[in-house]
């Protein structure tokens, strides 16, 4: 995880980037990539009470809503400006949301979630395994985790200049998931565009 000071600085950077973030992510193909990833399962795998960790402007939760429009989702994000945009985007889709402006480790859920989304969150955590443990503690038994993580590629070296994020190979992610109480069920390679070069998807189940 991150200390509070580092987390606050990152949230400030995301606040500054928020105005054009959603359009940029769609233009680069991340919404479509998330939709393709979530489509490898069923609507049941997406639950009725979801949590989007580090939701940004809500692209991952929006993609979930296309497949699973029922139920509700909690948007968890330390950047207030990102969180406001995410709430608005989900409202346009008629999705019931709760919002929490908080770091993952400081978030007290009212009840366990049956679906957890986390796109490009681990890369900013000093202890990503511990972050996955926090997600596991907030998940119901057999809940699904839809995880997107940056992978080693020269494109991420360019992105690193701005965000100072990390990247992980599949073997590293599998090891962290196992240590944190998740069973890896499937991996997903994004087929096209920037997501195919920067990211990889992982579907895991809580045990």
Secondary structure as UniProt FT lines:
FT   HELIX           4..27
FT   TURN            28..29
FT   HELIX           30..38
FT   TURN            39..40
FT   HELIX           43..46
FT   STRAND          49..53
FT   TURN            56..57
FT   HELIX           59..67
FT   STRAND          72..76
FT   HELIX           80..92
FT   TURN            93..94
FT   STRAND          96..100
FT   HELIX           104..106
FT   STRAND          113..119
FT   HELIX           122..124
FT   TURN            126..127
FT   HELIX           128..137
FT   STRAND          139..150
FT   HELIX           154..163
FT   HELIX           170..179
FT   TURN            180..181
FT   STRAND          182..189
FT   HELIX           193..198
FT   STRAND          199..206
//
